[in-house]
Structures are given as C-alpha cells and as structure tokens.
Amino acid sequence: MIYFDNNATTPIDPAVFEAMQPFLTTFYGNPSSLHRHGRVVKTAIEQARQQVGKLVNVEAEQVVFTSGGTEANNLCISAAVCSGKKHILMAATEHPSVIEQVRDLSTHGFMFDELSVDHDGVIFEDDLEASVRTETGLISIMHSNNETGVIQNISKLAEWANKKGIVFHTDAVQSVGKIAIDFNALKVNLMSLSGHKINAPKGIGAVIHDKKTSLSPLLHGGGQEKGLRPGTENVAAIVGFGKAAELAQQGLEQRSEHLVQLQATLEEGLRGVNGLTVVGANTDRLPNTSQILTENVDGEMLLMQLDQKGVAISSGSACSSNSKKSSAVLKAMGFSDALALSAIRVSLGHQNTQQEVLDFISALKSILNQST
Ligand SMILES: Cc1ncc(COP(=O)(O)O)c(C=O)c1O
C-alpha cells in the first residue's frame, strides 16, 4: 500500500515506539509522586519538553503538553478570554478546532470575523488591518493549511499585531517537521503542535507560549503543566512526542529536501493531465502537500478507485471525508462546488519514495483515462 495521507496522520517511527515502551511497562510511576518511580518518569517528561522546545527553538518551560492539536488550539483560543477584549479574528480557512472553539465563544458574548483569502489561499493583509477593532483581543491564523499546504506570512502578520498589542496565535500543526519553524522568528505569542503529524502517537500535542500571554485552562484539577493542563500526564505519549521531535529536528534538512524532490516529481508528472489543477501552485506551500482538482471528476470516487489500486490518499480534511460537503477551505478560495468536490489531497511523508510517486502518477492517469 502506498500511504500518501500524512497530513491526516503519520506512522509511528520505530525509534519513537522503542522510546515509549518502558513507560508503558517498567516505568509506571506517577510523575507527581516524590519517590523514585515518580522521579524517573518526571525526568523523562522534562527531557521530552526540552526536545519539543528545541524543535521550534524555545525553552522547555514554554512547552505545555496537551492531548493533541485540537486541545492545543482550544487552549490557545482561551487567550481571548484572558485578554479582557471581546473580538477575535481568524482566517476563513482555519482548522475546525479553531473555528468551532471561536464559534462557541461567540455564544458567550464574544464577536468574531473570518478573514478572507485570495484564490491561492493567502490572507489579504489589508483585510486584516481593516478588520481589527479596538476590542480585538486575539488573532488566530494557521501557519500552513492542512488541505492545501498553503503557508501564510505569519511573521509579518504577527509583527503587525504585536505593535497593536493584540495576542497572535498560529496553528503550526502541519508545518513542524516539514519545514523549519522558529517560534521567536515568527513573532507569535502562541503556537499549537500535534505529535501524530510527526511520527509520534495520536493523542499528544503541545501549546508553545511566550511566557507572558495568559491562558485560561480548559480543565480544572491538579497542578500539572503549571495548572494549564491538569490531569495525570500521558507519559508514554509525551516521551514519544519528545523522541519524534528530536528526530524531526535532527533530520529536518534532509527530510525537507526529500519532500521537495518528491513533490517536484509528482507535480511534474501531473502537468500533462487535462483539466487538472494543483491548488495554491503560485504561492508558498508545504513541500509535502498537493491538493489536486480535476474537472468533471468526483473526488470521493477517485479516492476509492485509488484505494483499489493500493494508494491511500484523502479527499480533503480527514474530518470532512465522511460527508459529501465540498471543502470550506476551497470554497473560501473561490472554487466552485463542482470543482471543490473533485479534490483529492496527496500528503507525502519523509518515508515515501520516488518510485511510490511514479506508481501513484501511473495509477491516477490510468483511472482518469478510464473515466473520460
Ligand atoms: C491544521 C491542524 N490543526 C489541528 C489539528 C488537530 O490535531 P489533532 O488531531 O492532534 O487533534 C489538525 C489535525 O488534522 C490539523 O491538521
């Protein structure tokens, strides 16, 4: 099976699995316990915190472990509550874990606006400036989009927000491990990460914070994660996330370059296919993500045909794969319903090979010829 659905999730790296195993068996202590069973586990968590911090160039104390990217986004949005202001701005193309949390706050007295994007999925900077109000307390704009891979100019947008004293959050779940991400260089106050997008297990993520932005905990209980995320820690997953972060950081240059080459082969190979468009082809994009639209094709049907040929891809975001609704992201970019429903997303991983890309191109071409 060719696995080209790495934006949905990635396989656990064997070295990550190996690092986790002792924390599911031998080292079962509670990190809050003062005896040696607790201490050994606590030390492992702190090492993981350093490893994750290093991946995005922050100190360990700036890392708060959460149950994943969804919780990290929800927790970051809570900064709006702490800001004392009642207006939130976000991109129309955000992940549902941002959009739905903001919508929920709007039932509790908050107002929000969605920033529109151009045909390549890029925020209109003028629109951001025009949409800010005196009561804007938080701006949330994702670093790169999970469906299209389109990258926003976060440092520029965040620098502008800093000058206005507005908290800036970016969801970097899809960017880390694929391209270099430096929290400080991006000038953001808050960032969300997820383990299972970088070969760690599912159910672990992190908020990265600048040490001065206040957050309102979603859960209440003990004092774990400095009270920002109470609850006994998911130790093995944290250790796995740390190991995966270390591997991603050490191998970043090589992995990025490999993805660039795979994507070049893929998109070169697709160039001759009639009626086919690669979304966001004219702007900065992750080197692993190619969203493909094909006129007069049903994306879901294409996905199933590719599945029969041994290729696993997605028709868009994993969450919307079960419902036949065209992607809100593509709609925001101005694509018609019909074209948006033809979307398939190829998301490569560093473990993929050139041969797999060539096999995929042949499979896709043969299916499209059959259906025309
Ligand atoms: C951009 C983005 N943000 C957040 C998430 C949520 O992360 P998790 O699955 O760890 O909750 C995802 C997952 O697909 C994502 O792609």
The ligand as an SDF file (V2000), in Angstrom:
LIG
                    3D

 16 16  0  0  0  0  0  0  0  0999 V2000
   -4.0090   22.2280   10.9430 C   0  0  0  0  0  0  0  0  0  0  0  0
   -4.4640   21.2920   12.0110 C   0  0  0  0  0  0  0  0  0  0  0  0
   -4.7240   21.7640   13.2280 N   0  0  0  0  0  0  0  0  0  0  0  0
   -5.1470   20.9720   14.2280 C   0  0  0  0  0  0  0  0  0  0  0  0
   -5.3370   19.6230   14.0340 C   0  0  0  0  0  0  0  0  0  0  0  0
   -5.8280   18.7710   15.1630 C   0  0  0  0  0  0  0  0  0  0  0  0
   -4.7950   17.9690   15.6920 O   0  0  0  0  0  0  0  0  0  0  0  0
   -5.1340   16.6330   16.4950 P   0  0  0  0  0  0  0  0  0  0  0  0
   -5.5440   15.5980   15.5030 O   0  0  0  0  0  0  0  0  0  0  0  0
   -3.8490   16.2960   17.1970 O   0  0  0  0  0  0  0  0  0  0  0  0
   -6.2080   16.9720   17.4640 O   0  0  0  0  0  0  0  0  0  0  0  0
   -5.1000   19.0760   12.7710 C   0  0  0  0  0  0  0  0  0  0  0  0
   -5.3460   17.6370   12.5070 C   0  0  0  0  0  0  0  0  0  0  0  0
   -5.6350   17.2240   11.4220 O   0  0  0  0  0  0  0  0  0  0  0  0
   -4.6430   19.9350   11.7340 C   0  0  0  0  0  0  0  0  0  0  0  0
   -4.3950   19.4690   10.5030 O   0  0  0  0  0  0  0  0  0  0  0  0
  1  2  1  0
  2  3  1  0
  2 15  2  0
  3  4  2  0
  4  5  1  0
  5  6  1  0
  5 12  2  0
  6  7  1  0
  7  8  1  0
  8  9  2  0
  8 10  1  0
  8 11  1  0
 12 13  1  0
 12 15  1  0
 13 14  2  0
 15 16  1  0
M  END
$$$$
